Amino acid sequence: MERKTGVKINTNTVEGYYSIFKRGMKGVYQHCAEKHLHRYVAEFDFRYSNRSARGIEDQERAGKALSGIVGKRLTYRRLDESKTLA
């Protein structure tokens, strides 16, 4: 199948992507809540799109991953929550 963009997509591409996703979910995370599924899929999409087979090596991949944190803040609780525990 070929889209208007000229990119060819076939069942092997889909099966390969799903295989990587399934292997990672069973091997790394082992459980995924449905409400977070989109985050896991986004991570594996990044991994698949930035793999060595596409010519992207570790240093470039790390740079791309770290560019996603610019302007973001890691918090362990919501900013509007009280700092005391009940």
The 8 nearest C-alpha neighbors of each residue, nearest first, counted from 0:
[[1, 8, 7, 9, 2, 6, 10, 5],
 [2, 0, 7, 6, 5, 8, 3, 4],
 [1, 3, 4, 5, 6, 0, 7, 8],
 [2, 4, 5, 1, 6, 7, 0, 8],
 [5, 3, 2, 6, 1, 7, 8, 0],
 [6, 4, 3, 2, 1, 7, 8, 0],
 [7, 5, 4, 1, 2, 8, 3, 0],
 [6, 8, 1, 0, 5, 9, 2, 4],
 [9, 7, 0, 1, 12, 6, 10, 13],
 [8, 10, 11, 12, 0, 7, 13, 1],
 [9, 11, 13, 12, 14, 8, 15, 0],
 [10, 12, 14, 9, 13, 15, 8, 16],
 [13, 11, 15, 10, 9, 14, 16, 8],
 [12, 14, 10, 16, 11, 15, 17, 9],
 [13, 15, 11, 17, 16, 12, 18, 10],
 [16, 14, 18, 12, 13, 17, 11, 19],
 [17, 15, 13, 19, 18, 14, 12, 20],
 [16, 18, 20, 14, 19, 15, 21, 13],
 [17, 19, 15, 21, 16, 20, 14, 22],
 [20, 18, 22, 16, 17, 21, 23, 15],
 [19, 21, 17, 23, 18, 22, 43, 24],
 [20, 22, 24, 18, 23, 19, 17, 25],
 [23, 21, 19, 25, 20, 24, 26, 18],
 [24, 22, 26, 20, 27, 21, 25, 19],
 [23, 25, 28, 21, 29, 22, 26, 27],
 [26, 24, 29, 22, 23, 27, 21, 28],
 [27, 25, 23, 24, 22, 29, 28, 21],
 [28, 26, 23, 24, 29, 25, 22, 30],
 [27, 29, 24, 30, 26, 25, 23, 31],
 [30, 28, 25, 24, 27, 26, 31, 23],
 [31, 29, 28, 32, 24, 25, 27, 33],
 [32, 30, 33, 36, 35, 29, 28, 24],
 [31, 33, 34, 35, 36, 30, 39, 37],
 [32, 34, 36, 35, 31, 37, 30, 38],
 [33, 35, 32, 36, 37, 31, 38, 39],
 [36, 34, 33, 38, 32, 37, 39, 31],
 [35, 37, 33, 39, 38, 34, 40, 32],
 [38, 36, 40, 35, 39, 41, 34, 33],
 [39, 37, 41, 36, 40, 35, 42, 43],
 [38, 40, 42, 36, 41, 37, 43, 35],
 [39, 41, 37, 43, 42, 38, 44, 36],
 [42, 40, 44, 38, 39, 43, 37, 45],
 [43, 41, 39, 45, 44, 40, 38, 46],
 [44, 42, 46, 40, 45, 41, 47, 20],
 [43, 45, 41, 47, 42, 46, 40, 48],
 [46, 44, 42, 48, 43, 47, 49, 41],
 [45, 47, 43, 49, 44, 48, 50, 42],
 [46, 48, 44, 45, 50, 49, 43, 16],
 [47, 49, 45, 46, 50, 44, 53, 43],
 [50, 48, 46, 47, 55, 45, 60, 53],
 [49, 51, 52, 47, 53, 55, 48, 46],
 [50, 52, 55, 54, 53, 56, 49, 57],
 [51, 53, 50, 54, 55, 49, 56, 47],
 [54, 52, 51, 50, 55, 49, 48, 56],
 [55, 53, 51, 52, 56, 50, 49, 59],
 [56, 54, 51, 53, 49, 50, 59, 60],
 [55, 57, 51, 59, 58, 60, 54, 50],
 [58, 56, 60, 59, 61, 55, 51, 62],
 [57, 59, 61, 60, 56, 62, 55, 63],
 [58, 60, 62, 61, 57, 56, 55, 63],
 [61, 59, 57, 63, 62, 58, 56, 64],
 [62, 60, 64, 58, 63, 59, 57, 65],
 [63, 61, 59, 65, 60, 64, 66, 58],
 [64, 62, 60, 66, 61, 65, 59, 67],
 [65, 63, 61, 62, 66, 67, 60, 68],
 [64, 66, 62, 67, 63, 68, 61, 69],
 [65, 67, 63, 64, 68, 69, 62, 61],
 [68, 66, 65, 64, 69, 63, 71, 70],
 [69, 67, 71, 66, 65, 70, 64, 72],
 [68, 70, 71, 67, 66, 65, 72, 64],
 [69, 71, 68, 72, 67, 66, 73, 65],
 [72, 70, 68, 69, 73, 67, 74, 66],
 [71, 73, 74, 70, 68, 69, 75, 78],
 [74, 72, 71, 75, 68, 76, 77, 70],
 [75, 73, 76, 72, 77, 78, 71, 80],
 [76, 74, 73, 77, 78, 72, 80, 82],
 [77, 75, 74, 78, 80, 79, 82, 81],
 [76, 78, 80, 79, 75, 74, 81, 82],
 [77, 79, 80, 76, 74, 81, 75, 82],
 [78, 80, 77, 81, 76, 82, 74, 75],
 [81, 79, 77, 78, 82, 76, 83, 84],
 [80, 82, 83, 79, 84, 78, 77, 76],
 [83, 81, 80, 84, 76, 78, 79, 77],
 [84, 82, 81, 85, 80, 76, 79, 77],
 [83, 85, 82, 81, 80, 76, 77, 75],
 [84, 83, 81, 82, 80, 76, 77, 79]]
